[in-house]
Amino acid sequence: MTLDQLDLRQSARVISIKGSNHVLHSHCSQLGIAPGAPIEILHKAQGRGPLQAKVHGALYAIRQEDAAAIEVAV
């Protein structure tokens, strides 16, 4: 399952960041979005807008296409 597939207020743990996009890997690492990190979806914008995710108590906006590359487990 990927981050963009989570329901609102659903909590999960990050498993991996898929793909070879080094910028995405680096950015996620800087934000604490790494394997084992708890993550929760708080808001989903309509259409292809960003998700609001909570990671280690911090809130982040994540683009749909980036969320689709973040593998999670419920």
C-alpha positions, 0 to 999 in steps of 0.5 A: 500500500502507498501513502496516497491510498491511506484513508483520512486519520489512518495511521501507518508506518513507512516501509520504503521510498520506491523508485530511483528519484534521489531528490525525493529520497533525500527530501523524505530523509530530511523530513524524517519520512524513513522506514519505520517512521509513523505517518498519518494522513490528516487531510486530502485536497480534492483532485490531484492536490497535496496530502497533509501528513503528520510525521513525528508530530510535524505536519507536511504537505506531500504531492500526490505523485510523491505520496504514491512512491512512499510504501506504508504498512497499516 
